[in-house]
Amino acid sequence: MIVYKPPANERAAQPASFTFDKVFGPAFLTEAVYEEGVKNVALSALMGINATIFAYGQTSSGKTYTMRGITEKAVNDIYKHIMNNGFFG
């Protein structure tokens, strides 16, 4: 959990907290990030559940590269599911 405590001169009077479901370090491969943190969320779209996969990190830390791989894997899994089970299988 990250807690942001705004300075007194900012609008927000209360600290804001943000909780992450998963955090992956630099040693994690895209495949592991997808399998452990994304696959179930991506496939939940087939049940009508809206979801967002959010990549947060320092500039040049590999977010775009990782998200490109995750998107490719998600699309492949969704199409595979549709081919094997029908859309609402």
VMD Tcl script that builds the backbone (N, CA, C; Angstrom):
set m [mol new atoms 267]
animate dup $m
set s [atomselect $m all]
$s set {name element resname resid chain x y z} {
  {N N MET 1 A 0.846 -1.167 0.000}
  {CA C MET 1 A 0.000 0.000 0.000}
  {C C MET 1 A 0.894 1.233 0.000}
  {N N ILE 2 A 0.502 2.196 -0.776}
  {CA C ILE 2 A 1.205 3.471 -0.828}
  {C C ILE 2 A 0.272 4.524 -0.264}
  {N N VAL 3 A 0.768 5.345 0.632}
  {CA C VAL 3 A -0.031 6.423 1.197}
  {C C VAL 3 A 0.604 7.745 0.785}
  {N N TYR 4 A -0.205 8.590 0.148}
  {CA C TYR 4 A 0.251 9.907 -0.276}
  {C C TYR 4 A -0.289 10.922 0.714}
  {N N LYS 5 A 0.608 11.650 1.350}
  {CA C LYS 5 A 0.222 12.690 2.300}
  {C C LYS 5 A 0.501 14.037 1.649}
  {N N PRO 6 A -0.571 14.702 1.183}
  {CA C PRO 6 A -0.374 15.960 0.468}
  {C C PRO 6 A 0.111 17.069 1.387}
  {N N PRO 7 A 0.881 17.996 0.833}
  {CA C PRO 7 A 1.296 19.159 1.616}
  {C C PRO 7 A 0.071 19.982 2.025}
  {N N ALA 8 A 0.211 20.766 3.047}
  {CA C ALA 8 A -0.905 21.540 3.595}
  {C C ALA 8 A -1.532 22.477 2.569}
  {N N ASN 9 A -0.760 22.957 1.598}
  {CA C ASN 9 A -1.296 23.916 0.629}
  {C C ASN 9 A -2.065 23.255 -0.519}
  {N N GLU 10 A -2.152 21.928 -0.574}
  {CA C GLU 10 A -2.919 21.240 -1.618}
  {C C GLU 10 A -4.365 21.069 -1.184}
  {N N ARG 11 A -5.243 20.888 -2.160}
  {CA C ARG 11 A -6.676 20.741 -1.898}
  {C C ARG 11 A -7.017 19.594 -0.964}
  {N N ALA 12 A -6.471 18.440 -1.244}
  {CA C ALA 12 A -6.823 17.246 -0.471}
  {C C ALA 12 A -6.363 17.402 0.978}
  {N N ALA 13 A -7.304 17.330 1.866}
  {CA C ALA 13 A -6.981 17.479 3.281}
  {C C ALA 13 A -6.563 16.156 3.899}
  {N N GLN 14 A -7.037 15.059 3.327}
  {CA C GLN 14 A -6.761 13.734 3.873}
  {C C GLN 14 A -5.726 12.998 3.023}
  {N N PRO 15 A -4.937 12.163 3.650}
  {CA C PRO 15 A -4.017 11.327 2.869}
  {C C PRO 15 A -4.801 10.378 1.957}
  {N N ALA 16 A -4.269 10.077 0.813}
  {CA C ALA 16 A -4.884 9.122 -0.108}
  {C C ALA 16 A -4.045 7.854 -0.096}
  {N N SER 17 A -4.717 6.707 -0.049}
  {CA C SER 17 A -3.979 5.447 -0.075}
  {C C SER 17 A -4.329 4.673 -1.334}
  {N N PHE 18 A -3.355 3.954 -1.857}
  {CA C PHE 18 A -3.509 3.166 -3.066}
  {C C PHE 18 A -2.987 1.766 -2.774}
  {N N THR 19 A -3.787 0.761 -3.077}
  {CA C THR 19 A -3.396 -0.617 -2.834}
  {C C THR 19 A -3.224 -1.328 -4.177}
  {N N PHE 20 A -2.132 -2.022 -4.346}
  {CA C PHE 20 A -1.856 -2.759 -5.568}
  {C C PHE 20 A -2.120 -4.235 -5.337}
  {N N ASP 21 A -2.724 -4.906 -6.340}
  {CA C ASP 21 A -2.956 -6.344 -6.241}
  {C C ASP 21 A -1.644 -7.119 -6.316}
  {N N LYS 22 A -0.783 -6.696 -7.201}
  {CA C LYS 22 A 0.504 -7.366 -7.402}
  {C C LYS 22 A 1.562 -6.326 -7.734}
  {N N VAL 23 A 2.781 -6.617 -7.333}
  {CA C VAL 23 A 3.930 -5.790 -7.698}
  {C C VAL 23 A 5.009 -6.755 -8.182}
  {N N PHE 24 A 5.558 -6.475 -9.360}
  {CA C PHE 24 A 6.573 -7.339 -9.949}
  {C C PHE 24 A 7.877 -6.574 -10.071}
  {N N GLY 25 A 8.946 -7.214 -9.676}
  {CA C GLY 25 A 10.266 -6.601 -9.755}
  {C C GLY 25 A 10.867 -6.740 -11.144}
  {N N PRO 26 A 12.046 -6.177 -11.331}
  {CA C PRO 26 A 12.676 -6.170 -12.652}
  {C C PRO 26 A 13.089 -7.553 -13.157}
  {N N ALA 27 A 13.203 -8.530 -12.289}
  {CA C ALA 27 A 13.634 -9.862 -12.711}
  {C C ALA 27 A 12.488 -10.699 -13.294}
  {N N PHE 28 A 11.249 -10.256 -13.132}
  {CA C PHE 28 A 10.117 -11.019 -13.640}
  {C C PHE 28 A 10.027 -10.914 -15.156}
  {N N LEU 29 A 9.814 -12.056 -15.798}
  {CA C LEU 29 A 9.613 -12.095 -17.238}
  {C C LEU 29 A 8.167 -11.729 -17.562}
  {N N THR 30 A 7.942 -11.241 -18.771}
  {CA C THR 30 A 6.593 -10.871 -19.199}
  {C C THR 30 A 5.632 -12.044 -19.038}
  {N N GLU 31 A 6.074 -13.248 -19.350}
  {CA C GLU 31 A 5.223 -14.433 -19.238}
  {C C GLU 31 A 4.753 -14.636 -17.800}
  {N N ALA 32 A 5.651 -14.441 -16.838}
  {CA C ALA 32 A 5.289 -14.598 -15.433}
  {C C ALA 32 A 4.324 -13.508 -14.989}
  {N N VAL 33 A 4.551 -12.289 -15.438}
  {CA C VAL 33 A 3.644 -11.187 -15.098}
  {C C VAL 33 A 2.258 -11.496 -15.649}
  {N N TYR 34 A 2.190 -11.973 -16.883}
  {CA C TYR 34 A 0.897 -12.302 -17.491}
  {C C TYR 34 A 0.202 -13.432 -16.722}
  {N N GLU 35 A 0.899 -14.529 -16.508}
  {CA C GLU 35 A 0.286 -15.693 -15.851}
  {C C GLU 35 A -0.151 -15.387 -14.416}
  {N N GLU 36 A 0.670 -14.669 -13.674}
  {CA C GLU 36 A 0.391 -14.432 -12.255}
  {C C GLU 36 A -0.503 -13.225 -11.987}
  {N N GLY 37 A -0.466 -12.248 -12.882}
  {CA C GLY 37 A -1.171 -11.024 -12.552}
  {C C GLY 37 A -2.209 -10.547 -13.536}
  {N N VAL 38 A -2.244 -11.137 -14.739}
  {CA C VAL 38 A -3.087 -10.553 -15.774}
  {C C VAL 38 A -4.092 -11.539 -16.366}
  {N N LYS 39 A -3.709 -12.769 -16.564}
  {CA C LYS 39 A -4.513 -13.719 -17.334}
  {C C LYS 39 A -5.961 -13.798 -16.850}
  {N N ASN 40 A -6.177 -13.999 -15.564}
  {CA C ASN 40 A -7.546 -14.116 -15.057}
  {C C ASN 40 A -8.341 -12.828 -15.248}
  {N N VAL 41 A -7.668 -11.706 -15.111}
  {CA C VAL 41 A -8.333 -10.414 -15.312}
  {C C VAL 41 A -8.716 -10.264 -16.785}
  {N N ALA 42 A -7.817 -10.605 -17.680}
  {CA C ALA 42 A -8.094 -10.482 -19.113}
  {C C ALA 42 A -9.245 -11.393 -19.530}
  {N N LEU 43 A -9.238 -12.623 -19.058}
  {CA C LEU 43 A -10.292 -13.562 -19.438}
  {C C LEU 43 A -11.629 -13.236 -18.782}
  {N N SER 44 A -11.621 -12.463 -17.705}
  {CA C SER 44 A -12.879 -12.069 -17.071}
  {C C SER 44 A -13.713 -11.187 -17.993}
  {N N ALA 45 A -13.094 -10.589 -18.992}
  {CA C ALA 45 A -13.833 -9.787 -19.976}
  {C C ALA 45 A -14.856 -10.641 -20.708}
  {N N LEU 46 A -14.584 -11.930 -20.839}
  {CA C LEU 46 A -15.524 -12.832 -21.502}
  {C C LEU 46 A -16.788 -13.042 -20.682}
  {N N MET 47 A -16.742 -12.698 -19.407}
  {CA C MET 47 A -17.915 -12.811 -18.539}
  {C C MET 47 A -18.583 -11.447 -18.348}
  {N N GLY 48 A -18.127 -10.464 -19.092}
  {CA C GLY 48 A -18.724 -9.142 -19.019}
  {C C GLY 48 A -18.185 -8.266 -17.910}
  {N N ILE 49 A -17.068 -8.638 -17.342}
  {CA C ILE 49 A -16.472 -7.859 -16.256}
  {C C ILE 49 A -15.462 -6.876 -16.841}
  {N N ASN 50 A -15.636 -5.617 -16.538}
  {CA C ASN 50 A -14.675 -4.610 -16.984}
  {C C ASN 50 A -13.441 -4.676 -16.093}
  {N N ALA 51 A -12.287 -4.547 -16.687}
  {CA C ALA 51 A -11.055 -4.616 -15.921}
  {C C ALA 51 A -10.004 -3.727 -16.558}
  {N N THR 52 A -9.038 -3.339 -15.755}
  {CA C THR 52 A -7.924 -2.540 -16.234}
  {C C THR 52 A -6.625 -3.146 -15.728}
  {N N ILE 53 A -5.672 -3.245 -16.594}
  {CA C ILE 53 A -4.322 -3.648 -16.215}
  {C C ILE 53 A -3.497 -2.377 -16.301}
  {N N PHE 54 A -2.903 -2.000 -15.213}
  {CA C PHE 54 A -2.214 -0.719 -15.114}
  {C C PHE 54 A -0.743 -0.964 -14.842}
  {N N ALA 55 A 0.107 -0.416 -15.679}
  {CA C ALA 55 A 1.551 -0.533 -15.478}
  {C C ALA 55 A 2.072 0.798 -14.960}
  {N N TYR 56 A 2.726 0.737 -13.843}
  {CA C TYR 56 A 3.253 1.945 -13.218}
  {C C TYR 56 A 4.734 1.730 -12.952}
  {N N GLY 57 A 5.524 2.704 -13.250}
  {CA C GLY 57 A 6.946 2.574 -12.970}
  {C C GLY 57 A 7.733 3.731 -13.531}
  {N N GLN 58 A 8.983 3.716 -13.211}
  {CA C GLN 58 A 9.910 4.768 -13.629}
  {C C GLN 58 A 10.033 4.809 -15.153}
  {N N THR 59 A 10.302 5.971 -15.693}
  {CA C THR 59 A 10.547 6.125 -17.119}
  {C C THR 59 A 11.670 5.189 -17.555}
  {N N SER 60 A 11.481 4.556 -18.696}
  {CA C SER 60 A 12.448 3.612 -19.288}
  {C C SER 60 A 12.618 2.336 -18.474}
  {N N SER 61 A 11.602 1.966 -17.696}
  {CA C SER 61 A 11.714 0.745 -16.891}
  {C C SER 61 A 11.136 -0.479 -17.591}
  {N N GLY 62 A 10.584 -0.318 -18.806}
  {CA C GLY 62 A 10.099 -1.466 -19.568}
  {C C GLY 62 A 8.592 -1.645 -19.577}
  {N N LYS 63 A 7.843 -0.644 -19.167}
  {CA C LYS 63 A 6.386 -0.768 -19.117}
  {C C LYS 63 A 5.787 -1.038 -20.495}
  {N N THR 64 A 6.185 -0.286 -21.488}
  {CA C THR 64 A 5.628 -0.454 -22.835}
  {C C THR 64 A 5.966 -1.828 -23.382}
  {N N TYR 65 A 7.185 -2.267 -23.221}
  {CA C TYR 65 A 7.610 -3.589 -23.680}
  {C C TYR 65 A 6.780 -4.678 -23.002}
  {N N THR 66 A 6.629 -4.586 -21.696}
  {CA C THR 66 A 5.869 -5.583 -20.946}
  {C C THR 66 A 4.398 -5.569 -21.344}
  {N N MET 67 A 3.810 -4.382 -21.441}
  {CA C MET 67 A 2.392 -4.293 -21.799}
  {C C MET 67 A 2.132 -4.783 -23.219}
  {N N ARG 68 A 3.068 -4.582 -24.114}
  {CA C ARG 68 A 2.917 -5.099 -25.480}
  {C C ARG 68 A 2.837 -6.626 -25.441}
  {N N GLY 69 A 3.720 -7.245 -24.681}
  {CA C GLY 69 A 3.706 -8.701 -24.558}
  {C C GLY 69 A 2.458 -9.210 -23.857}
  {N N ILE 70 A 2.023 -8.500 -22.837}
  {CA C ILE 70 A 0.818 -8.880 -22.108}
  {C C ILE 70 A -0.411 -8.769 -23.006}
  {N N THR 71 A -0.491 -7.706 -23.782}
  {CA C THR 71 A -1.633 -7.520 -24.689}
  {C C THR 71 A -1.688 -8.638 -25.713}
  {N N GLU 72 A -0.552 -8.988 -26.270}
  {CA C GLU 72 A -0.505 -10.075 -27.248}
  {C C GLU 72 A -0.976 -11.387 -26.628}
  {N N LYS 73 A -0.506 -11.684 -25.437}
  {CA C LYS 73 A -0.908 -12.920 -24.758}
  {C C LYS 73 A -2.392 -12.909 -24.411}
  {N N ALA 74 A -2.908 -11.780 -23.965}
  {CA C ALA 74 A -4.328 -11.680 -23.613}
  {C C ALA 74 A -5.210 -11.893 -24.838}
  {N N VAL 75 A -4.884 -11.237 -25.937}
  {CA C VAL 75 A -5.671 -11.393 -27.163}
  {C C VAL 75 A -5.631 -12.844 -27.628}
  {N N ASN 76 A -4.462 -13.467 -27.596}
  {CA C ASN 76 A -4.348 -14.876 -27.992}
  {C C ASN 76 A -5.209 -15.765 -27.102}
  {N N ASP 77 A -5.167 -15.558 -25.793}
  {CA C ASP 77 A -5.958 -16.378 -24.882}
  {C C ASP 77 A -7.458 -16.157 -25.061}
  {N N ILE 78 A -7.857 -14.934 -25.296}
  {CA C ILE 78 A -9.285 -14.650 -25.511}
  {C C ILE 78 A -9.770 -15.334 -26.783}
  {N N TYR 79 A -9.024 -15.214 -27.874}
  {CA C TYR 79 A -9.420 -15.883 -29.109}
  {C C TYR 79 A -9.407 -17.400 -28.950}
  {N N LYS 80 A -8.409 -17.922 -28.245}
  {CA C LYS 80 A -8.336 -19.361 -28.004}
  {C C LYS 80 A -9.559 -19.837 -27.228}
  {N N HIS 81 A -9.951 -19.083 -26.221}
  {CA C HIS 81 A -11.130 -19.421 -25.415}
  {C C HIS 81 A -12.389 -19.418 -26.277}
  {N N ILE 82 A -12.531 -18.402 -27.122}
  {CA C ILE 82 A -13.697 -18.320 -28.012}
  {C C ILE 82 A -13.728 -19.505 -28.979}
  {N N MET 83 A -12.582 -19.848 -29.529}
  {CA C MET 83 A -12.519 -20.970 -30.480}
  {C C MET 83 A -12.863 -22.305 -29.787}
  {N N ASN 84 A -12.419 -22.482 -28.545}
  {CA C ASN 84 A -12.626 -23.740 -27.841}
  {C C ASN 84 A -13.983 -23.846 -27.156}
  {N N ASN 85 A -14.550 -22.726 -26.712}
  {CA C ASN 85 A -15.750 -22.778 -25.870}
  {C C ASN 85 A -16.918 -21.951 -26.385}
  {N N GLY 86 A -16.732 -21.231 -27.442}
  {CA C GLY 86 A -17.757 -20.275 -27.838}
  {C C GLY 86 A -17.584 -19.011 -27.015}
  {N N PHE 87 A -18.260 -17.976 -27.398}
  {CA C PHE 87 A -18.029 -16.680 -26.747}
  {C C PHE 87 A -18.370 -16.683 -25.271}
  {N N PHE 88 A -19.486 -17.290 -24.887}
  {CA C PHE 88 A -19.911 -17.235 -23.479}
  {C C PHE 88 A -19.629 -18.535 -22.752}
  {N N GLY 89 A -18.706 -19.370 -23.291}
  {CA C GLY 89 A -18.404 -20.671 -22.701}
  {C C GLY 89 A -17.918 -20.545 -21.346}
}
mol reanalyze $m
mol bondsrecalc $m
mol representation Tube
mol addrep $m
